[in-house]
């Protein structure tokens, strides 16, 4: 009967019946949440506007308070270099060098998980932080604090604090996204961690005397107002798409929880974790024993060709080759290896939704670092007796840390990627696992930093350690299943299209 009636009228009748069954509670809850959210945004906006007017008018009580706090903290902190180092490290969590890559990475991960709406929200909210900071600084034109013994320096104007504003917006919106995939008490942990980071960044800006107290307060208030506005706009967008408006504690998009959970189908990362831990420890001790035996032998034996190869490579040195060798050597240093790990591991988790490959990569690099440091300290081998372009190094020559890190990283990545990818480009990773260590090894010997037997030590470390982890963790145990499932999904999509 309803099928023959007017569609709009039928929908109205159905909606009325739903309202009669559920009562007015959902509408009342939505109105209460909307009013509370609007009040929070208005209060944050009014407080920021008040601070802006006081700063622009150079209100003397506020100016004296700001300057006294900056001077007092500078006198307290400047005599302690270790404390300055800690504060500088903490404050970097609000710098663009950290926040921009984080936003880009999260956008990419959301797109991989096919959540374009959340990805657009993160991108727009993050762009707002980039635009608001320089615009307001140029509008206000406030000079940064002037203290007797500056311990840190900031570029540009002072109001508002860009680090505080960026940290509030970025870590706040990440918390709202993460809440969508979290249940129970973990919600409190997410909010607490985000709040701790935001507060810590703001306090370090005051402690380092690069911002006044009012600059940091303005950053917090403006950041809170901006993420509130964008979150409300996102909720309106969801409601227009036919979704209900969840409470703020449920995150921005609870319907996307299954796609946001890193590995929902994985049961146990490692069965019998204590036994696996013991096996990993045995593998580490075995690898260290091999390195110590070989390192002891080459240190006492000192083969003639060990110094001969760096001396021969030294004859080819030119300014151009020195620069190229420096670039190749940097590809194996701690910063480059850490950056590649921080990019690859989230991508691997988003693509294959398994923790085991990530655990394999992390244990590989942690084991490589500890094995290198322990073996280098135990052998105590001298560097080649040629001019060393990188100067004095704090560790001994055997084994090469740069080469071992490069070998372990790219071999582990190839082991993870190759069985999970069916396209031709999977062969790129085995090639990189050979080419990258070769370039780093050649550059390290060219620069006079290592002997050929140091390269041998790095190779032994890689083969023993990565081989042991491969047998223990089995990082490709479910790779075939994952690849077949991906092919099935792709075939279904092709049929549907």
C-alpha positions in Angstrom: 0.0 0.0 0.0 2.8 2.4 0.9 4.6 1.5 -2.3 1.7 3.1 -4.3 1.7 6.3 -2.1 3.8 9.4 -2.2 7.5 8.7 -1.3 7.9 11.8 0.8 4.7 11.2 2.7 5.6 7.5 3.4 9.0 8.6 4.7 7.3 11.1 7.0 5.0 8.4 8.4 8.0 6.1 9.0 10.0 8.9 10.6 7.1 9.7 12.9 6.8 6.1 14.0 10.5 6.1 14.8 10.1 9.2 16.8 7.1 7.8 18.6 9.1 4.6 19.6 12.3 6.4 20.5 10.8 9.6 22.0 12.5 12.9 21.9 15.6 11.7 23.7 17.9 11.5 20.5 16.8 15.0 19.4 17.3 16.4 22.9 20.8 14.8 23.2 21.8 16.2 19.8 20.6 19.7 20.8 22.4 19.5 24.1 25.6 18.5 22.4 25.3 21.2 19.8 24.7 23.9 22.4 27.6 22.7 24.5 29.9 22.6 21.5 28.8 26.0 20.4 29.4 27.4 23.9 32.9 26.0 23.9 33.7 27.5 20.6 32.3 30.9 21.5 34.1 31.0 24.8 37.4 30.0 23.2 36.9 32.6 20.5 36.0 35.3 23.0 39.0 34.5 25.2 41.3 34.6 22.2 39.8 37.9 20.9 40.2 39.4 24.4 43.9 38.4 24.5 44.4 39.8 21.0 42.9 43.2 21.9 45.0 43.3 25.1 48.2 42.5 23.2 47.5 44.9 20.3 46.7 47.7 22.8 49.9 46.9 24.8 48.0 46.7 28.1 50.7 47.4 30.6 49.7 44.8 33.3 49.7 42.0 30.8 53.0 43.3 29.3 54.7 43.4 32.7 53.4 39.9 33.6 54.7 38.4 30.4 58.1 40.0 30.7 58.5 39.1 34.3 57.7 35.4 33.6 60.1 35.3 30.6 62.9 36.9 32.6 62.4 34.7 35.7 62.3 31.5 33.7 65.4 32.5 31.7 67.3 33.1 34.9 66.2 29.7 36.2 66.8 27.6 33.1 69.8 29.2 31.3 72.5 27.8 33.7 71.4 24.2 33.1 72.3 23.0 29.5 70.9 19.5 30.1 67.5 20.9 31.0 67.7 23.2 27.9 68.3 20.1 25.8 65.3 18.3 27.2 63.0 21.3 26.7 64.3 21.7 23.1 63.5 18.1 22.4 60.0 18.3 23.9 59.2 21.5 22.0 60.1 19.9 18.7 56.8 18.0 18.9 55.1 21.2 17.9 57.5 22.2 15.1 56.6 22.1 11.5 59.4 19.7 10.8 57.4 17.1 12.9 53.8 18.2 12.4 53.7 18.5 8.6 55.2 15.0 7.9 52.8 13.6 10.5 49.7 15.2 8.8 50.9 14.0 5.4 51.5 10.5 6.6 48.1 10.3 8.3 46.3 11.6 5.2 48.1 8.9 3.1 47.2 6.2 5.6 43.5 7.2 5.6 43.4 7.2 1.9 45.0 3.7 1.8 42.2 2.6 4.2 39.7 4.2 1.8 38.5 6.9 4.2 38.6 10.0 2.0 36.2 12.0 4.2 38.5 11.6 7.3 41.5 12.3 5.1 40.0 15.5 3.8 39.1 16.6 7.4 42.8 16.0 8.5 44.1 17.8 5.5 41.8 20.9 5.8 42.3 21.1 9.6 46.1 20.9 9.2 46.2 23.5 6.4 44.2 25.8 8.7 47.0 25.6 11.3 49.6 26.5 8.6 47.5 29.5 7.4 46.4 30.9 10.8 49.8 31.1 12.4 51.7 33.4 10.0 48.6 35.5 9.2 47.9 36.4 12.8 51.6 37.0 13.5 51.8 39.4 10.6 48.6 41.1 11.8 49.8 41.6 15.4 53.5 42.1 14.8 54.5 41.4 18.4 58.3 41.1 19.1 59.6 38.0 20.9 60.8 38.2 24.5 64.2 39.8 25.1 66.1 38.2 27.9 69.6 38.4 29.3 70.9 34.9 28.4 68.8 33.5 25.5 69.0 29.7 25.2 66.7 29.3 22.1 65.7 31.5 19.2 62.5 31.7 17.2 62.0 33.2 13.8 59.3 35.8 13.0 56.9 37.5 15.4 55.6 36.2 18.7 51.8 36.3 18.9 50.4 33.6 18.9 52.8 30.8 19.5 53.0 28.7 16.3 54.3 25.6 18.0 51.5 25.7 20.6 48.9 26.4 17.9 50.1 23.6 15.6 50.4 21.1 18.5 46.9 21.9 19.7 45.3 21.5 16.3 47.3 18.5 15.0 47.4 16.4 18.1 43.9 17.4 18.9 42.5 16.3 15.6 44.5 13.0 15.7 42.9 12.3 19.1 39.4 12.9 17.6 40.2 10.5 14.7 41.7 7.8 17.1 38.7 8.0 19.4 36.6 6.6 16.5 38.5 3.3 16.7 38.8 3.1 20.5 36.5 1.7 23.1 36.3 1.9 26.9 39.1 3.2 29.1 41.5 3.6 26.2 39.6 6.7 25.2 40.8 8.4 28.4 44.4 7.5 27.6 44.2 8.9 24.1 42.8 12.2 25.3 45.3 12.3 28.2 48.3 11.8 25.9 47.1 14.4 23.4 46.5 16.9 26.2 49.9 16.2 27.8 51.7 16.8 24.5 49.8 20.0 23.8 50.4 21.4 27.4 54.1 20.3 27.3 54.8 22.0 24.0 53.2 25.2 25.3 55.1 25.2 28.6 58.4 24.6 26.8 57.9 27.7 24.6 57.5 29.8 27.8 60.4 28.1 29.6 62.7 28.6 26.6 61.8 32.3 26.6 60.9 32.3 22.9 57.2 33.2 23.7 55.3 35.1 26.3 52.6 33.5 28.4 49.9 35.3 26.5 51.3 33.9 23.2 50.9 30.4 24.4 47.5 31.0 25.9 46.4 32.4 22.5 47.8 29.3 20.7 45.8 27.0 23.0 42.6 29.0 22.6 42.8 29.5 18.9 43.7 25.9 18.3 40.8 24.7 20.4 38.4 27.0 18.5 39.7 25.8 15.1 39.5 22.1 15.7 36.0 22.6 17.3 34.8 24.4 14.2 36.2 21.8 11.8 34.9 18.9 13.9 31.4 20.4 13.9 31.6 20.9 10.2 32.5 17.3 9.8 29.6 16.2 12.0 27.2 18.2 9.9 28.7 16.6 6.8 28.1 13.2 8.2 24.5 14.0 9.2 23.8 15.3 5.7 25.1 12.0 4.4 22.5 10.2 6.5 24.6 9.3 9.5 23.7 9.9 13.2 25.6 12.5 15.2 27.6 10.6 17.8 28.8 12.1 21.1 32.3 13.7 21.0 33.7 10.8 23.1 33.0 8.4 20.2 35.2 10.3 17.9 34.5 11.9 14.5 33.4 8.8 12.6 32.6 5.7 14.6 31.3 4.0 11.5 34.9 3.8 10.3 36.1 2.0 13.3 36.8 -1.3 11.5 39.0 0.5 8.9 40.8 2.6 11.6 41.8 -0.4 13.8 45.3 -1.3 12.7 44.9 -5.1 12.5 41.4 -6.2 13.4 41.7 -9.7 12.1 45.1 -10.6 13.6 44.8 -12.9 16.6 48.3 -13.1 18.1 51.3 -11.3 16.7 53.6 -14.0 18.1 52.4 -17.3 19.6 54.1 -18.2 22.8 55.7 -14.8 23.3 58.0 -15.9 26.1 59.4 -18.8 24.1 59.9 -16.5 21.1 61.6 -13.9 23.3 64.0 -16.6 24.5 64.7 -17.7 20.9 65.3 -14.1 19.9 67.8 -13.7 22.8 69.6 -16.8 21.7 69.8 -15.5 18.1 71.3 -12.2 19.4 73.9 -14.0 21.5 74.9 -16.3 18.6 75.2 -13.3 16.3 77.3 -11.4 18.8 79.6 -14.5 19.2 80.2 -14.7 15.5 81.0 -10.9 15.3 83.3 -11.1 18.3 85.2 -14.1 16.9 85.7 -12.6 13.5 86.4 -9.1 14.9 89.1 -10.5 17.3 90.6 -12.5 14.4 90.9 -9.5 11.9 92.1 -7.1 14.6 95.0 -9.4 15.5 95.6 -10.6 11.9 95.5 -7.2 10.2 95.4 -8.4 6.5 97.5 -6.3 4.2 94.7 -5.6 1.8 92.5 -4.1 4.6 94.4 -0.8 4.5 95.3 -1.2 0.8 91.7 -0.8 -0.4 91.0 2.5 1.4 94.4 3.8 0.3 93.7 2.8 -3.3 90.2 4.5 -3.2 91.8 7.6 -1.7 93.7 8.1 -5.0 90.4 8.8 -6.8 89.3 11.6 -4.5 87.9 14.8 -6.0 85.7 17.5 -4.7 82.8 16.1 -6.7 83.3 12.5 -5.6 83.7 13.6 -2.0 80.3 15.2 -2.1 78.7 12.2 -3.8 80.3 9.8 -1.3 79.0 12.0 1.5 75.4 11.7 0.1 75.8 7.9 -0.2 77.2 7.7 3.3 74.3 9.7 4.7 71.9 7.1 3.3 73.1 4.7 6.0 73.2 7.0 9.0 70.9 6.9 12.0 68.6 9.7 10.8 68.0 8.3 7.3 67.4 4.7 8.6 65.0 6.0 11.3 63.1 8.1 8.8 62.7 5.2 6.4 61.4 3.0 9.3 59.0 5.6 10.4 57.6 5.9 6.9 57.6 2.2 5.9 56.1 0.7 9.1 52.9 2.7 9.2 52.4 2.1 5.4 52.9 -1.6 5.8 50.4 -1.7 8.7 47.9 0.2 6.7 48.3 -1.9 3.5 48.4 -5.4 5.0 46.8 -4.9 8.5 49.3 -7.1 10.2 51.6 -6.3 13.2 54.0 -9.1 12.5 55.9 -7.5 9.6 56.2 -4.3 11.7 57.5 -6.2 14.7 60.0 -7.9 12.3 61.3 -4.6 11.0 61.5 -3.0 14.5 63.3 -6.0 16.1 65.7 -6.1 13.1 66.8 -2.5 13.6 66.9 -2.6 17.4 69.0 -5.8 17.2 71.3 -4.3 14.6 71.9 -1.2 16.7 72.7 -3.1 19.9 74.8 -5.7 18.1 76.8 -3.0 16.4 77.5 -1.1 19.6 78.4 -4.1 21.6 80.6 -5.7 18.9 82.4 -2.4 18.3 83.1 -1.9 22.0 84.3 -5.5 22.3 86.7 -5.5 19.4 88.0 -1.9 19.7 89.5 -1.9 16.2 91.3 1.2 14.8 90.0 3.0 11.7 92.1 2.8 8.5 95.4 4.6 8.5 94.3 7.1 5.8 92.7 10.6 5.9 89.2 10.2 7.3 86.9 12.6 5.7 84.3 12.3 8.5 86.8 13.0 11.3 87.0 11.1 14.5 84.2 8.7 15.3 83.1 7.6 18.8 82.9 3.9 17.9 85.5 1.5 16.6 85.8 0.3 13.0 84.5 -3.3 13.2 81.7 -3.8 12.2 80.5 -0.9 10.1 77.3 0.5 11.6 76.3 2.4 8.5 76.6 -0.6 6.3 75.0 -3.0 8.8 72.0 -0.7 9.3 71.5 -0.3 5.5 71.8 -4.0 4.9 69.4 -5.0 7.7 66.9 -2.3 6.8 66.6 -3.0 3.0 66.8 -6.8 3.4 64.0 -6.8 6.0 61.9 -4.5 3.8 62.4 -6.8 0.8 61.5 -9.9 3.0 58.2 -8.1 4.0 57.2 -6.7 0.6 58.2 -9.4 -1.9 55.7 -12.2 -0.9 52.9 -9.7 -0.4 53.1 -8.0 -3.8 52.3 -9.6 -7.1 53.1 -6.8 -9.5 56.4 -6.5 -11.3 57.7 -3.6 -9.1 58.2 -6.0 -6.2 61.6 -6.7 -7.7 62.6 -3.1 -6.9 63.1 -4.1 -3.3 65.5 -7.0 -3.7 67.5 -4.7 -6.0 67.5 -2.0 -3.4 68.6 -4.5 -0.8 71.7 -5.1 -2.9 72.4 -1.6 -4.4 71.9 0.5 -1.3 74.4 -1.4 1.0 76.9 -1.5 -1.9 76.8 2.2 -2.4 77.1 2.8 1.4 80.0 0.4 1.7 81.9 1.9 -1.2 81.4 5.4 0.2 82.5 4.4 3.7 85.8 2.9 2.4 86.3 5.8 0.0 86.0 8.2 2.8 88.6 6.3 4.8 86.2 5.2 7.6 86.2 1.4 7.2 88.3 -1.6 6.0 86.9 -4.3 3.7 86.7 -6.7 6.7 84.5 -4.2 8.4 82.1 -4.6 5.5 82.4 -8.4 6.0 81.4 -7.9 9.7 78.3 -5.9 8.6 77.4 -8.7 6.2 77.8 -11.4 8.9 75.7 -9.3 11.3 72.9 -9.0 8.7 72.9 -12.6 7.6 73.0 -14.0 11.2 70.6 -11.6 12.8 68.0 -11.2 10.0 68.1 -14.9 9.3 67.5 -15.7 13.0 64.5 -13.3 13.2 63.1 -14.7 9.9 63.1 -18.2 11.3 61.7 -17.1 14.7 59.0 -14.5 13.7 58.0 -15.8 10.2 57.1 -12.3 8.9 55.6 -13.8 5.7 53.5 -16.5 7.4 50.2 -15.0 6.3 51.5 -13.2 3.3 50.0 -15.7 0.8 46.6 -15.4 2.4 46.7 -11.6 2.4 47.8 -11.5 -1.2 45.1 -14.0 -2.3 42.5 -12.0 -0.4 43.6 -8.8 -2.1 43.3 -10.5 -5.5 39.8 -11.7 -4.6 38.7 -8.2 -3.6 40.2 -6.7 -6.8 38.4 -9.3 -8.9 35.1 -8.5 -7.2 35.6 -4.8 -7.7 36.3 -5.4 -11.4 33.2 -7.5 -11.8 31.1 -4.9 -10.0 32.4 -2.2 -12.2 
